[in-house]
């Protein structure tokens, strides 16, 4: 019998131990399938990108004063 994914509980071929280098920084190491790992990374990036999004008043997207209607992404160039 294979390992069980710690998120969805499925036992599939793609379930394997994911160490700290594979999981996002806000997740624990563990046994995850490819689909759940991708979902974790997507969820992490959705939160992480808020640090690079600002409104016209200079408020970051993770600020309670953030105005989504007047927002823009910081250019990293």
C-alpha positions in Angstrom: 0.0 0.0 0.0 1.2 3.5 -0.8 1.4 6.6 1.3 -1.6 8.7 2.0 -1.8 12.4 1.1 -2.1 14.5 4.2 -4.4 17.0 2.6 -6.9 15.0 0.5 -6.4 11.5 2.0 -6.0 9.8 -1.3 -3.6 6.9 -1.9 -2.1 7.5 -5.3 1.2 6.9 -7.1 2.1 10.6 -7.0 2.0 10.8 -3.1 5.4 11.2 -1.8 7.3 12.9 1.0 7.8 16.6 0.3 10.6 18.2 2.2 11.1 21.8 3.1 12.5 22.6 -0.3 9.4 21.5 -2.1 6.6 22.9 0.1 5.8 26.6 0.5 7.3 28.3 3.5 4.0 28.4 5.3 3.5 24.6 5.0 4.8 21.6 6.9 6.8 18.8 5.3 4.8 15.7 4.7 3.2 13.3 2.3 1.3 15.1 -0.4 0.1 14.3 -3.9 1.1 16.5 -6.9 -2.3 18.1 -7.1 -2.4 19.1 -3.4 1.2 20.4 -3.6 0.2 22.5 -6.5 -2.8 23.8 -4.6 -0.6 24.7 -1.6 1.8 26.6 -3.8 -1.0 28.5 -5.6 -2.5 29.4 -2.2 0.8 30.6 -0.9 1.4 32.7 -4.0 -2.0 34.3 -3.8 -1.1 35.5 -0.3 2.5 36.3 -1.1 1.7 38.5 -4.1 -0.3 40.9 -1.9 3.1 42.2 -0.7 3.7 43.5 -4.2 0.3 45.0 -4.9 -0.4 48.6 -3.8 -3.3 51.0 -4.2 -2.9 54.7 -5.2 -2.5 55.7 -1.6 0.5 53.4 -1.2 -1.3 50.8 0.9 -0.2 47.2 0.4 -2.9 44.6 -0.5 -2.5 43.0 2.9 -3.4 46.3 4.7 -6.9 47.0 6.0 -6.8 50.4 4.2 -6.2 48.8 0.8 -8.5 50.0 -2.0 -8.8 47.3 -4.7 -10.3 49.6 -7.2 -7.1 51.7 -7.5 -4.5 49.0 -7.4 -1.3 48.2 -9.2 1.7 45.8 -9.0 5.2 46.9 -8.1 7.5 46.6 -11.1 10.6 44.7 -10.1 12.8 46.1 -12.9 
